[in-house]
């Protein structure tokens, strides 16, 4: 039940994020979560959005280099220790986390955590077997 993440490769220059976010806004797509990783010359702008196909088309029309990556999304209780439980569980099962980021849901009952791992299916199986709720693209769209 992986969720879709947009990865936009952007130059590290003034105005680039304006171009990207403006294209998504004009497509009437909501951004639910984001992460930016940068170097001196370029960055990777990772987004979870309400309509990834529409956003990807708008970004490509704006001459952005964009790809869709499947990532694992989990819903954890918004309380101390919840994230540690997930990370420990994956580590105990030799599943390395390449990167992650999180956001709080409107209800504030749960935090959603986005995880990039080498084997989504293995991570999802272990998490579900241990009572961790996964999130879907529908969950993102319906926030």
N, CA, C and O atoms as CSV, one atom per row, in Angstrom:
chain,resi,resn,atom,element,x,y,z
A,1,UNK,N,N,0.830,-1.188,0.000
A,1,UNK,CA,C,0.000,0.000,0.000
A,1,UNK,C,C,0.875,1.253,0.000
A,1,UNK,O,O,0.566,2.224,0.691
A,2,UNK,N,N,1.928,1.237,-0.745
A,2,UNK,CA,C,2.829,2.388,-0.811
A,2,UNK,C,C,2.074,3.629,-1.280
A,2,UNK,O,O,1.070,3.534,-1.985
A,3,UNK,N,N,2.573,4.783,-0.878
A,3,UNK,CA,C,2.012,6.043,-1.356
A,3,UNK,C,C,2.970,6.648,-2.368
A,3,UNK,O,O,4.148,6.292,-2.414
A,4,UNK,N,N,2.463,7.557,-3.168
A,4,UNK,CA,C,3.270,8.175,-4.221
A,4,UNK,C,C,3.875,9.485,-3.723
A,4,UNK,O,O,3.209,10.292,-3.075
A,5,UNK,N,N,5.139,9.670,-4.039
A,5,UNK,CA,C,5.868,10.887,-3.700
A,5,UNK,C,C,6.427,11.489,-4.979
A,5,UNK,O,O,6.975,10.772,-5.817
A,6,UNK,N,N,6.293,12.781,-5.133
A,6,UNK,CA,C,6.922,13.476,-6.252
A,6,UNK,C,C,8.324,13.895,-5.829
A,6,UNK,O,O,8.514,14.415,-4.729
A,7,UNK,N,N,9.284,13.675,-6.680
A,7,UNK,CA,C,10.646,14.164,-6.451
A,7,UNK,C,C,10.973,15.087,-7.606
A,7,UNK,O,O,10.993,14.671,-8.764
A,8,UNK,N,N,11.231,16.350,-7.281
A,8,UNK,CA,C,11.530,17.342,-8.292
A,8,UNK,C,C,12.989,17.748,-8.126
A,8,UNK,O,O,13.409,18.169,-7.048
A,9,UNK,N,N,13.752,17.617,-9.200
A,9,UNK,CA,C,15.156,18.018,-9.176
A,9,UNK,C,C,15.210,19.480,-9.587
A,9,UNK,O,O,14.787,19.843,-10.684
A,10,UNK,N,N,15.733,20.316,-8.699
A,10,UNK,CA,C,15.724,21.760,-8.924
A,10,UNK,C,C,17.124,22.338,-8.777
A,10,UNK,O,O,17.933,21.860,-7.983
A,11,UNK,N,N,17.388,23.369,-9.556
A,11,UNK,CA,C,18.641,24.102,-9.391
A,11,UNK,C,C,18.594,24.846,-8.070
A,11,UNK,O,O,17.540,25.312,-7.638
A,12,UNK,N,N,19.748,24.949,-7.441
A,12,UNK,CA,C,19.829,25.703,-6.191
A,12,UNK,C,C,20.086,27.166,-6.549
A,12,UNK,O,O,21.207,27.666,-6.458
A,13,UNK,N,N,18.991,27.842,-6.965
A,13,UNK,CA,C,19.075,29.251,-7.339
A,13,UNK,C,C,17.798,29.960,-6.905
A,13,UNK,O,O,16.762,29.329,-6.694
A,14,UNK,N,N,17.885,31.232,-6.781
A,14,UNK,CA,C,16.748,32.043,-6.360
A,14,UNK,C,C,15.565,31.867,-7.315
A,14,UNK,O,O,15.724,31.944,-8.533
A,15,UNK,N,N,14.393,31.634,-6.757
A,15,UNK,CA,C,13.167,31.567,-7.542
A,15,UNK,C,C,12.734,30.182,-7.979
A,15,UNK,O,O,11.612,30.021,-8.457
A,16,UNK,N,N,13.579,29.184,-7.834
A,16,UNK,CA,C,13.231,27.841,-8.307
A,16,UNK,C,C,12.017,27.279,-7.572
A,16,UNK,O,O,11.108,26.741,-8.203
A,17,UNK,N,N,11.994,27.396,-6.253
A,17,UNK,CA,C,10.857,26.864,-5.499
A,17,UNK,C,C,9.574,27.615,-5.810
A,17,UNK,O,O,8.486,27.046,-5.728
A,18,UNK,N,N,9.692,28.894,-6.168
A,18,UNK,CA,C,8.518,29.665,-6.586
A,18,UNK,C,C,7.927,29.040,-7.841
A,18,UNK,O,O,6.713,28.850,-7.926
A,19,UNK,N,N,8.767,28.721,-8.811
A,19,UNK,CA,C,8.310,28.123,-10.060
A,19,UNK,C,C,7.598,26.795,-9.809
A,19,UNK,O,O,6.542,26.533,-10.384
A,20,UNK,N,N,8.174,25.971,-8.960
A,20,UNK,CA,C,7.606,24.655,-8.670
A,20,UNK,C,C,6.275,24.786,-7.951
A,20,UNK,O,O,5.281,24.193,-8.370
A,21,UNK,N,N,6.247,25.551,-6.881
A,21,UNK,CA,C,5.007,25.670,-6.107
A,21,UNK,C,C,3.928,26.409,-6.879
A,21,UNK,O,O,2.744,26.127,-6.698
A,22,UNK,N,N,4.306,27.345,-7.733
A,22,UNK,CA,C,3.338,28.052,-8.556
A,22,UNK,C,C,2.687,27.101,-9.558
A,22,UNK,O,O,1.477,27.170,-9.775
A,23,UNK,N,N,3.464,26.225,-10.164
A,23,UNK,CA,C,2.919,25.251,-11.120
A,23,UNK,C,C,1.914,24.333,-10.429
A,23,UNK,O,O,0.864,24.024,-10.992
A,24,UNK,N,N,2.232,23.899,-9.216
A,24,UNK,CA,C,1.333,23.013,-8.476
A,24,UNK,C,C,0.068,23.766,-8.068
A,24,UNK,O,O,-1.032,23.218,-8.131
A,25,UNK,N,N,0.225,25.009,-7.656
A,25,UNK,CA,C,-0.938,25.817,-7.273
A,25,UNK,C,C,-1.874,26.041,-8.452
A,25,UNK,O,O,-3.093,25.936,-8.311
A,26,UNK,N,N,-1.306,26.350,-9.612
A,26,UNK,CA,C,-2.127,26.566,-10.814
A,26,UNK,C,C,-2.875,25.295,-11.214
A,26,UNK,O,O,-3.943,25.374,-11.820
A,27,UNK,N,N,-2.329,24.129,-10.882
A,27,UNK,CA,C,-2.998,22.856,-11.168
A,27,UNK,C,C,-4.061,22.529,-10.113
A,27,UNK,O,O,-4.757,21.518,-10.212
A,28,UNK,N,N,-4.174,23.392,-9.109
A,28,UNK,CA,C,-5.142,23.229,-8.014
A,28,UNK,C,C,-4.929,21.927,-7.243
A,28,UNK,O,O,-5.876,21.210,-6.920
A,29,UNK,N,N,-3.670,21.649,-6.962
A,29,UNK,CA,C,-3.285,20.473,-6.188
A,29,UNK,C,C,-2.755,20.955,-4.840
A,29,UNK,O,O,-1.969,21.901,-4.778
A,30,UNK,N,N,-3.188,20.300,-3.764
A,30,UNK,CA,C,-2.715,20.650,-2.423
A,30,UNK,C,C,-1.457,19.867,-2.067
A,30,UNK,O,O,-1.355,18.672,-2.346
A,31,UNK,N,N,-0.517,20.546,-1.457
A,31,UNK,CA,C,0.693,19.904,-0.940
A,31,UNK,C,C,0.403,19.514,0.502
A,31,UNK,O,O,0.017,20.356,1.312
A,32,UNK,N,N,0.589,18.243,0.821
A,32,UNK,CA,C,0.336,17.749,2.178
A,32,UNK,C,C,1.615,17.668,3.012
A,32,UNK,O,O,1.587,17.884,4.223
A,33,UNK,N,N,2.727,17.359,2.362
A,33,UNK,CA,C,4.001,17.267,3.073
A,33,UNK,C,C,5.115,17.562,2.092
A,33,UNK,O,O,4.963,17.394,0.882
A,34,UNK,N,N,6.250,18.010,2.637
A,34,UNK,CA,C,7.391,18.304,1.769
A,34,UNK,C,C,8.696,18.170,2.523
A,34,UNK,O,O,8.759,18.246,3.750
A,35,UNK,N,N,9.730,17.966,1.732
A,35,UNK,CA,C,11.079,17.883,2.252
A,35,UNK,C,C,12.011,18.420,1.174
A,35,UNK,O,O,11.818,18.149,-0.011
A,36,UNK,N,N,13.010,19.174,1.582
A,36,UNK,CA,C,13.999,19.685,0.636
A,36,UNK,C,C,15.378,19.233,1.099
A,36,UNK,O,O,15.759,19.443,2.251
A,37,UNK,N,N,16.112,18.617,0.196
A,37,UNK,CA,C,17.510,18.257,0.447
A,37,UNK,C,C,18.319,18.977,-0.611
A,37,UNK,O,O,17.982,18.932,-1.794
A,38,UNK,N,N,19.382,19.641,-0.193
A,38,UNK,CA,C,20.120,20.424,-1.186
A,38,UNK,C,C,21.620,20.215,-1.100
A,38,UNK,O,O,22.164,19.739,-0.104
A,39,UNK,N,N,22.257,20.596,-2.198
A,39,UNK,CA,C,23.714,20.691,-2.274
A,39,UNK,C,C,23.997,22.103,-2.780
A,39,UNK,O,O,23.082,22.922,-2.875
A,40,UNK,N,N,25.230,22.388,-3.097
A,40,UNK,CA,C,25.553,23.722,-3.607
A,40,UNK,C,C,24.878,24.025,-4.934
A,40,UNK,O,O,24.515,25.172,-5.193
A,41,UNK,N,N,24.702,23.011,-5.782
A,41,UNK,CA,C,24.225,23.241,-7.142
A,41,UNK,C,C,22.772,22.863,-7.403
A,41,UNK,O,O,22.122,23.481,-8.245
A,42,UNK,N,N,22.250,21.863,-6.700
A,42,UNK,CA,C,20.885,21.421,-6.959
A,42,UNK,C,C,20.252,20.913,-5.674
A,42,UNK,O,O,20.910,20.737,-4.649
A,43,UNK,N,N,18.963,20.689,-5.772
A,43,UNK,CA,C,18.233,20.148,-4.642
A,43,UNK,C,C,17.200,19.149,-5.111
A,43,UNK,O,O,16.864,19.087,-6.293
A,44,UNK,N,N,16.700,18.371,-4.170
A,44,UNK,CA,C,15.586,17.474,-4.436
A,44,UNK,C,C,14.445,17.934,-3.541
A,44,UNK,O,O,14.552,17.932,-2.314
A,45,UNK,N,N,13.365,18.324,-4.175
A,45,UNK,CA,C,12.168,18.798,-3.494
A,45,UNK,C,C,11.175,17.638,-3.525
A,45,UNK,O,O,10.626,17.319,-4.580
A,46,UNK,N,N,10.944,17.012,-2.380
A,46,UNK,CA,C,10.056,15.853,-2.300
A,46,UNK,C,C,8.699,16.297,-1.759
A,46,UNK,O,O,8.619,17.027,-0.772
A,47,UNK,N,N,7.639,15.845,-2.419
A,47,UNK,CA,C,6.295,16.283,-2.055
A,47,UNK,C,C,5.317,15.117,-1.984
A,47,UNK,O,O,5.381,14.178,-2.777
A,48,UNK,N,N,4.426,15.200,-1.030
A,48,UNK,CA,C,3.238,14.356,-0.980
A,48,UNK,C,C,2.081,15.303,-1.300
A,48,UNK,O,O,1.888,16.306,-0.613
A,49,UNK,N,N,1.322,14.988,-2.328
A,49,UNK,CA,C,0.265,15.883,-2.802
A,49,UNK,C,C,-1.055,15.127,-2.925
A,49,UNK,O,O,-1.096,13.898,-2.864
A,50,UNK,N,N,-2.134,15.894,-3.099
A,50,UNK,CA,C,-3.463,15.294,-3.197
A,50,UNK,C,C,-3.730,14.631,-4.540
A,50,UNK,O,O,-4.565,13.729,-4.619
A,51,UNK,N,N,-3.051,15.050,-5.585
A,51,UNK,CA,C,-3.257,14.461,-6.914
A,51,UNK,C,C,-1.906,14.444,-7.625
A,51,UNK,O,O,-1.536,15.413,-8.288
A,52,UNK,N,N,-1.178,13.347,-7.487
A,52,UNK,CA,C,0.189,13.292,-8.007
A,52,UNK,C,C,0.242,13.306,-9.537
A,52,UNK,O,O,1.180,13.861,-10.109
A,53,UNK,N,N,-0.747,12.705,-10.209
A,53,UNK,CA,C,-0.738,12.723,-11.675
A,53,UNK,C,C,-0.909,14.148,-12.206
A,53,UNK,O,O,-0.198,14.569,-13.119
A,54,UNK,N,N,-1.842,14.872,-11.633
A,54,UNK,CA,C,-2.106,16.254,-12.049
A,54,UNK,C,C,-0.894,17.145,-11.751
A,54,UNK,O,O,-0.506,17.974,-12.574
A,55,UNK,N,N,-0.309,16.965,-10.577
A,55,UNK,CA,C,0.869,17.757,-10.201
A,55,UNK,C,C,2.048,17.440,-11.113
A,55,UNK,O,O,2.759,18.349,-11.541
A,56,UNK,N,N,2.263,16.163,-11.413
A,56,UNK,CA,C,3.384,15.768,-12.284
A,56,UNK,C,C,3.222,16.387,-13.668
A,56,UNK,O,O,4.186,16.896,-14.239
A,57,UNK,N,N,2.010,16.344,-14.205
A,57,UNK,CA,C,1.765,16.922,-15.529
A,57,UNK,C,C,2.032,18.421,-15.525
A,57,UNK,O,O,2.636,18.947,-16.459
A,58,UNK,N,N,1.584,19.113,-14.475
A,58,UNK,CA,C,1.797,20.559,-14.382
A,58,UNK,C,C,3.278,20.886,-14.262
A,58,UNK,O,O,3.749,21.854,-14.859
A,59,UNK,N,N,4.008,20.099,-13.508
A,59,UNK,CA,C,5.439,20.329,-13.339
A,59,UNK,C,C,6.204,20.059,-14.633
A,59,UNK,O,O,7.122,20.801,-14.981
A,60,UNK,N,N,5.830,19.011,-15.334
A,60,UNK,CA,C,6.483,18.726,-16.616
A,60,UNK,C,C,6.191,19.835,-17.625
A,60,UNK,O,O,7.058,20.206,-18.417
A,61,UNK,N,N,4.974,20.358,-17.593
A,61,UNK,CA,C,4.623,21.470,-18.479
A,61,UNK,C,C,5.460,22.713,-18.164
A,61,UNK,O,O,5.737,23.527,-19.045
A,62,UNK,N,N,5.857,22.844,-16.896
A,62,UNK,CA,C,6.697,23.967,-16.470
A,62,UNK,C,C,8.183,23.644,-16.646
A,62,UNK,O,O,9.042,24.344,-16.109
A,63,UNK,N,N,8.481,22.588,-17.394
A,63,UNK,CA,C,9.857,22.167,-17.689
A,63,UNK,C,C,10.651,21.743,-16.461
A,63,UNK,O,O,11.863,21.947,-16.398
A,64,UNK,N,N,9.965,21.152,-15.484
A,64,UNK,CA,C,10.642,20.609,-14.309
A,64,UNK,C,C,10.921,19.128,-14.541
A,64,UNK,O,O,10.140,18.428,-15.185
A,65,UNK,N,N,12.036,18.671,-14.010
A,65,UNK,CA,C,12.347,17.249,-14.050
A,65,UNK,C,C,11.748,16.635,-12.796
A,65,UNK,O,O,12.187,16.922,-11.683
A,66,UNK,N,N,10.743,15.788,-12.983
A,66,UNK,CA,C,10.004,15.231,-11.848
A,66,UNK,C,C,9.831,13.728,-12.031
A,66,UNK,O,O,9.642,13.246,-13.148
A,67,UNK,N,N,9.896,13.000,-10.932
A,67,UNK,CA,C,9.643,11.564,-10.962
A,67,UNK,C,C,8.713,11.202,-9.814
A,67,UNK,O,O,8.574,11.946,-8.843
A,68,UNK,N,N,8.087,10.055,-9.947
A,68,UNK,CA,C,7.213,9.548,-8.890
A,68,UNK,C,C,7.899,8.344,-8.263
A,68,UNK,O,O,8.342,7.430,-8.958
A,69,UNK,N,N,7.976,8.361,-6.944
A,69,UNK,CA,C,8.595,7.281,-6.182
A,69,UNK,C,C,7.564,6.730,-5.213
A,69,UNK,O,O,6.821,7.492,-4.594
A,70,UNK,N,N,7.515,5.428,-5.080
A,70,UNK,CA,C,6.649,4.831,-4.073
A,70,UNK,C,C,7.401,4.787,-2.753
A,70,UNK,O,O,8.543,4.334,-2.681
A,71,UNK,N,N,6.730,5.270,-1.707
A,71,UNK,CA,C,7.298,5.309,-0.365
A,71,UNK,C,C,6.291,4.710,0.611
A,71,UNK,O,O,5.113,4.566,0.285
A,72,UNK,N,N,6.749,4.368,1.782
A,72,UNK,CA,C,5.880,3.815,2.819
A,72,UNK,C,C,5.375,4.966,3.675
A,72,UNK,O,O,6.152,5.812,4.117
A,73,UNK,N,N,4.083,4.989,3.904
A,73,UNK,CA,C,3.495,5.986,4.795
A,73,UNK,C,C,2.867,5.292,5.983
A,73,UNK,O,O,2.118,4.329,5.820
A,74,UNK,N,N,3.163,5.770,7.164
A,74,UNK,CA,C,2.572,5.184,8.372
A,74,UNK,C,C,1.887,6.258,9.193
A,74,UNK,O,O,2.297,7.419,9.198
A,75,UNK,N,N,0.842,5.850,9.881
A,75,UNK,CA,C,0.145,6.730,10.809
A,75,UNK,C,C,0.548,6.299,12.211
A,75,UNK,O,O,0.329,5.156,12.610
A,76,UNK,N,N,1.130,7.217,12.943
A,76,UNK,CA,C,1.537,6.899,14.313
A,76,UNK,C,C,0.839,7.861,15.264
A,76,UNK,O,O,0.514,8.990,14.899
A,77,UNK,N,N,0.616,7.400,16.480
A,77,UNK,CA,C,0.011,8.279,17.470
A,77,UNK,C,C,0.896,9.497,17.679
A,77,UNK,O,O,2.122,9.395,17.682
A,78,UNK,N,N,0.270,10.632,17.850
A,78,UNK,CA,C,1.001,11.875,18.073
A,78,UNK,C,C,1.362,11.979,19.550
A,78,UNK,O,O,0.805,12.786,20.294
A,79,UNK,N,N,2.318,11.132,19.955
A,79,UNK,CA,C,2.778,11.128,21.347
A,79,UNK,C,C,4.222,10.654,21.388
A,79,UNK,O,O,4.672,9.958,20.477
A,80,UNK,N,N,4.948,11.019,22.426
A,80,UNK,CA,C,6.358,10.625,22.531
A,80,UNK,C,C,6.543,9.112,22.443
A,80,UNK,O,O,5.794,8.344,23.047
A,81,UNK,N,N,7.543,8.704,21.688
A,81,UNK,CA,C,7.899,7.298,21.582
A,81,UNK,C,C,7.317,6.576,20.384
A,81,UNK,O,O,7.782,5.490,20.037
A,82,UNK,N,N,6.308,7.154,19.741
A,82,UNK,CA,C,5.667,6.471,18.615
A,82,UNK,C,C,6.621,6.303,17.436
A,82,UNK,O,O,6.673,5.231,16.833
A,83,UNK,N,N,7.359,7.327,17.108
A,83,UNK,CA,C,8.312,7.233,16.002
A,83,UNK,C,C,9.440,6.266,16.349
A,83,UNK,O,O,9.865,5.480,15.504
A,84,UNK,N,N,9.919,6.319,17.571
A,84,UNK,CA,C,10.995,5.419,17.999
A,84,UNK,C,C,10.579,3.963,17.834
A,84,UNK,O,O,11.396,3.129,17.445
A,85,UNK,N,N,9.319,3.647,18.125
A,85,UNK,CA,C,8.812,2.278,17.981
A,85,UNK,C,C,8.920,1.810,16.533
A,85,UNK,O,O,9.356,0.687,16.280
A,86,UNK,N,N,8.530,2.653,15.585
A,86,UNK,CA,C,8.579,2.299,14.165
A,86,UNK,C,C,10.023,2.108,13.716
A,86,UNK,O,O,10.345,1.122,13.053
A,87,UNK,N,N,10.886,3.043,14.072
A,87,UNK,CA,C,12.286,2.969,13.657
A,87,UNK,C,C,12.969,1.738,14.243
A,87,UNK,O,O,13.723,1.054,13.552
A,88,UNK,N,N,12.707,1.460,15.500
A,88,UNK,CA,C,13.298,0.288,16.148
A,88,UNK,C,C,12.817,-0.998,15.482
A,88,UNK,O,O,13.609,-1.913,15.254
A,89,UNK,N,N,11.536,-1.070,15.172
A,89,UNK,CA,C,10.967,-2.240,14.537
A,89,UNK,C,C,11.625,-2.517,13.187
A,89,UNK,O,O,11.968,-3.660,12.882
A,90,UNK,N,N,11.800,-1.481,12.387
A,90,UNK,CA,C,12.458,-1.657,11.091
A,90,UNK,C,C,13.923,-2.054,11.268
A,90,UNK,O,O,14.415,-2.936,10.565
A,91,UNK,N,N,14.614,-1.413,12.195
A,91,UNK,CA,C,16.028,-1.741,12.442
A,91,UNK,C,C,16.198,-3.186,12.897
A,91,UNK,O,O,17.123,-3.870,12.459
A,92,UNK,N,N,15.313,-3.652,13.772
A,92,UNK,CA,C,15.389,-5.032,14.255
A,92,UNK,C,C,15.175,-6.042,13.129
A,92,UNK,O,O,15.571,-7.202,13.243
A,93,UNK,N,N,14.551,-5.594,12.047
A,93,UNK,CA,C,14.293,-6.467,10.910
A,93,UNK,C,C,15.191,-6.137,9.718
A,93,UNK,O,O,14.889,-6.488,8.577
A,94,UNK,N,N,16.308,-5.452,10.009
A,94,UNK,CA,C,17.330,-5.129,9.012
A,94,UNK,C,C,16.795,-4.342,7.821
A,94,UNK,O,O,17.225,-4.548,6.686
A,95,UNK,N,N,15.862,-3.447,8.085
A,95,UNK,CA,C,15.345,-2.573,7.037
A,95,UNK,C,C,15.893,-1.181,7.290
A,95,UNK,O,O,15.557,-0.525,8.276
A,96,UNK,N,N,16.747,-0.749,6.373
A,96,UNK,CA,C,17.395,0.542,6.489
A,96,UNK,C,C,16.487,1.648,5.945
A,96,UNK,O,O,15.863,1.491,4.895
A,97,UNK,N,N,16.422,2.747,6.659
A,97,UNK,CA,C,15.655,3.913,6.214
A,97,UNK,C,C,16.616,4.842,5.482
A,97,UNK,O,O,17.589,5.324,6.063
A,98,UNK,N,N,16.340,5.091,4.200
A,98,UNK,CA,C,17.182,5.982,3.408
A,98,UNK,C,C,16.934,7.440,3.773
A,98,UNK,O,O,17.876,8.223,3.892
A,99,UNK,N,N,15.674,7.801,3.949
A,99,UNK,CA,C,15.288,9.131,4.425
A,99,UNK,C,C,13.854,9.069,4.903
A,99,UNK,O,O,13.123,8.130,4.589
A,100,UNK,N,N,13.450,10.080,5.669
A,100,UNK,CA,C,12.074,10.160,6.136
A,100,UNK,C,C,11.740,11.597,6.471
A,100,UNK,O,O,12.624,12.427,6.687
A,101,UNK,N,N,10.462,11.873,6.508
A,101,UNK,CA,C,9.946,13.154,6.967
A,101,UNK,C,C,8.529,12.919,7.445
A,101,UNK,O,O,7.945,11.872,7.163
A,102,UNK,N,N,7.970,13.871,8.158
A,102,UNK,CA,C,6.663,13.661,8.777
A,102,UNK,C,C,5.824,14.926,8.726
A,102,UNK,O,O,6.323,16.023,8.473
A,103,UNK,N,N,4.534,14.738,8.973
A,103,UNK,CA,C,3.619,15.864,9.104
A,103,UNK,C,C,2.470,15.458,10.005
A,103,UNK,O,O,2.173,14.275,10.170
A,104,UNK,N,N,1.837,16.447,10.576
A,104,UNK,CA,C,0.723,16.221,11.503
A,104,UNK,C,C,-0.583,16.319,10.732
A,104,UNK,O,O,-0.740,17.192,9.879
A,105,UNK,N,N,-1.517,15.431,11.027
A,105,UNK,CA,C,-2.827,15.494,10.389
A,105,UNK,C,C,-3.666,16.586,11.037
A,105,UNK,O,O,-3.378,17.037,12.146
A,106,UNK,N,N,-4.687,16.992,10.340
A,106,UNK,CA,C,-5.556,18.067,10.838
A,106,UNK,C,C,-6.171,17.695,12.178
A,106,UNK,O,O,-6.318,18.551,13.051
A,107,UNK,N,N,-6.530,16.433,12.350
A,107,UNK,CA,C,-7.147,16.004,13.607
A,107,UNK,C,C,-6.173,16.048,14.772
A,107,UNK,O,O,-6.582,16.062,15.933
A,108,UNK,N,N,-4.873,16.070,14.458
A,108,UNK,CA,C,-3.794,16.051,15.437
A,108,UNK,C,C,-3.781,14.785,16.292
A,108,UNK,O,O,-3.096,14.735,17.313
A,109,UNK,N,N,-4.533,13.765,15.883
A,109,UNK,CA,C,-4.478,12.490,16.584
A,109,UNK,C,C,-3.284,11.674,16.124
A,109,UNK,O,O,-2.719,10.890,16.886
A,110,UNK,N,N,-2.909,11.868,14.871
A,110,UNK,CA,C,-1.844,11.071,14.284
A,110,UNK,C,C,-0.821,11.955,13.598
A,110,UNK,O,O,-1.134,13.042,13.114
A,111,UNK,N,N,0.387,11.471,13.569
A,111,UNK,CA,C,1.418,12.048,12.710
A,111,UNK,C,C,1.588,11.054,11.574
A,111,UNK,O,O,1.579,9.844,11.801
A,112,UNK,N,N,1.741,11.543,10.379
A,112,UNK,CA,C,2.021,10.687,9.236
A,112,UNK,C,C,3.524,10.772,8.972
A,112,UNK,O,O,4.093,11.861,8.907
A,113,UNK,N,N,4.148,9.624,8.822
A,113,UNK,CA,C,5.579,9.561,8.564
A,113,UNK,C,C,5.790,8.917,7.203
A,113,UNK,O,O,5.225,7.864,6.907
A,114,UNK,N,N,6.597,9.553,6.387
A,114,UNK,CA,C,6.938,9.059,5.058
A,114,UNK,C,C,8.327,8.445,5.146
A,114,UNK,O,O,9.274,9.098,5.583
A,115,UNK,N,N,8.444,7.194,4.733
A,115,UNK,CA,C,9.711,6.463,4.835
A,115,UNK,C,C,10.139,5.959,3.461
A,115,UNK,O,O,9.344,5.370,2.728
A,116,UNK,N,N,11.370,6.190,3.130
A,116,UNK,CA,C,11.941,5.626,1.909
A,116,UNK,C,C,12.861,4.502,2.338
A,116,UNK,O,O,13.861,4.721,3.021
A,117,UNK,N,N,12.503,3.283,1.923
A,117,UNK,CA,C,13.280,2.087,2.248
A,117,UNK,C,C,13.541,1.314,0.961
A,117,UNK,O,O,12.906,1.570,-0.062
A,118,UNK,N,N,14.465,0.378,1.011
A,118,UNK,CA,C,14.819,-0.392,-0.182
A,118,UNK,C,C,13.706,-1.354,-0.582
A,118,UNK,O,O,13.502,-1.593,-1.772
A,119,UNK,N,N,12.986,-1.906,0.384
A,119,UNK,CA,C,11.968,-2.914,0.100
A,119,UNK,C,C,10.659,-2.511,0.785
A,119,UNK,O,O,10.436,-2.834,1.952
A,120,UNK,N,N,9.798,-1.803,0.049
A,120,UNK,CA,C,8.523,-1.339,0.608
A,120,UNK,C,C,7.669,-2.494,1.125
A,120,UNK,O,O,7.111,-2.413,2.219
A,121,UNK,N,N,7.566,-3.559,0.347
A,121,UNK,CA,C,6.703,-4.681,0.730
A,121,UNK,C,C,7.148,-5.312,2.048
A,121,UNK,O,O,6.313,-5.617,2.900
A,122,UNK,N,N,8.438,-5.508,2.218
A,122,UNK,CA,C,8.949,-6.100,3.456
A,122,UNK,C,C,8.681,-5.176,4.642
A,122,UNK,O,O,8.258,-5.636,5.703
A,123,UNK,N,N,8.924,-3.882,4.468
A,123,UNK,CA,C,8.682,-2.925,5.550
A,123,UNK,C,C,7.203,-2.890,5.911
A,123,UNK,O,O,6.849,-2.912,7.090
A,124,UNK,N,N,6.341,-2.837,4.903
A,124,UNK,CA,C,4.900,-2.784,5.162
A,124,UNK,C,C,4.420,-4.035,5.891
A,124,UNK,O,O,3.610,-3.941,6.814
A,125,UNK,N,N,4.913,-5.206,5.482
A,125,UNK,CA,C,4.513,-6.464,6.129
A,125,UNK,C,C,4.881,-6.449,7.610
A,125,UNK,O,O,4.059,-6.784,8.462
A,126,UNK,N,N,6.108,-6.064,7.910
A,126,UNK,CA,C,6.571,-6.033,9.303
A,126,UNK,C,C,5.766,-5.023,10.119
A,126,UNK,O,O,5.371,-5.300,11.251
A,127,UNK,N,N,5.528,-3.856,9.536
A,127,UNK,CA,C,4.789,-2.828,10.262
A,127,UNK,C,C,3.360,-3.272,10.563
A,127,UNK,O,O,2.890,-3.135,11.692
A,128,UNK,N,N,2.677,-3.799,9.563
A,128,UNK,CA,C,1.290,-4.246,9.755
A,128,UNK,C,C,1.225,-5.386,10.767
A,128,UNK,O,O,0.343,-5.401,11.625
A,129,UNK,N,N,2.145,-6.334,10.674
A,129,UNK,CA,C,2.171,-7.456,11.621
A,129,UNK,C,C,2.362,-6.984,13.063
A,129,UNK,O,O,2.022,-7.696,14.008
A,130,UNK,N,N,2.907,-5.785,13.219
A,130,UNK,CA,C,3.153,-5.247,14.559
A,130,UNK,C,C,2.196,-4.114,14.919
A,130,UNK,O,O,2.480,-3.310,15.807
A,131,UNK,N,N,1.076,-4.058,14.231
A,131,UNK,CA,C,0.018,-3.130,14.604
A,131,UNK,C,C,0.211,-1.686,14.175
A,131,UNK,O,O,-0.475,-0.797,14.678
A,132,UNK,N,N,1.133,-1.439,13.256
A,132,UNK,CA,C,1.364,-0.081,12.761
A,132,UNK,C,C,0.452,0.139,11.550
A,132,UNK,O,O,0.446,-0.666,10.619
A,133,UNK,N,N,-0.314,1.230,11.567
A,133,UNK,CA,C,-1.241,1.533,10.477
A,133,UNK,C,C,-0.511,2.181,9.314
A,133,UNK,O,O,0.278,3.109,9.491
A,134,UNK,N,N,-0.791,1.674,8.123
A,134,UNK,CA,C,-0.247,2.271,6.912
A,134,UNK,C,C,-1.236,3.294,6.375
A,134,UNK,O,O,-2.433,3.211,6.650
A,135,UNK,N,N,-0.738,4.255,5.614
A,135,UNK,CA,C,-1.627,5.214,4.969
A,135,UNK,C,C,-1.573,4.993,3.458
A,135,UNK,O,O,-0.606,4.450,2.923
A,136,UNK,N,N,-2.621,5.421,2.800
A,136,UNK,CA,C,-2.731,5.233,1.354
A,136,UNK,C,C,-2.815,6.596,0.660
A,136,UNK,O,O,-2.932,7.636,1.308
A,137,UNK,N,N,-2.754,6.562,-0.662
A,137,UNK,CA,C,-2.947,7.790,-1.428
A,137,UNK,C,C,-4.322,8.379,-1.153
A,137,UNK,O,O,-4.472,9.600,-1.132
A,138,UNK,N,N,-5.335,7.533,-0.941
A,138,UNK,CA,C,-6.679,8.031,-0.606
A,138,UNK,C,C,-6.679,8.779,0.725
A,138,UNK,O,O,-7.348,9.802,0.868
A,139,UNK,N,N,-5.923,8.262,1.703
A,139,UNK,CA,C,-5.830,8.951,2.989
A,139,UNK,C,C,-5.249,10.354,2.806
A,139,UNK,O,O,-5.720,11.313,3.418
A,140,UNK,N,N,-4.230,10.464,1.965
A,140,UNK,CA,C,-3.600,11.768,1.692
A,140,UNK,C,C,-4.592,12.703,1.026
A,140,UNK,O,O,-4.727,13.863,1.415
A,141,UNK,N,N,-5.283,12.192,0.021
A,141,UNK,CA,C,-6.240,13.008,-0.715
A,141,UNK,C,C,-7.381,13.493,0.165
A,141,UNK,O,O,-7.899,14.592,-0.037
A,142,UNK,N,N,-7.774,12.679,1.139
A,142,UNK,CA,C,-8.932,13.012,1.976
A,142,UNK,C,C,-8.610,13.758,3.255
A,142,UNK,O,O,-9.486,13.935,4.101
A,143,UNK,N,N,-7.379,14.197,3.412
A,143,UNK,CA,C,-7.025,14.971,4.615
A,143,UNK,C,C,-7.770,16.289,4.627
A,143,UNK,O,O,-7.607,17.081,5.555
